[in-house]
């Protein structure tokens, strides 16, 4: 179970780096940056809601 959490966190960190790169240096962002931005926001929301509801 810990390996799944660690893998998910690593993937979210990589997505976060892409999103941040698109905000800081827009011309260096990949052409799919908009989709990555949306996927990251949805994944973050689901991740935080899952852990918030899991603790109760």
Buried (B, 14 or more C-beta within 10 A) or exposed (E): EEEEEEEEEEEBEEBBEBBEBBEEEEEEBEEEBEEBBEBBEEBBEEBEEEEEEEEE
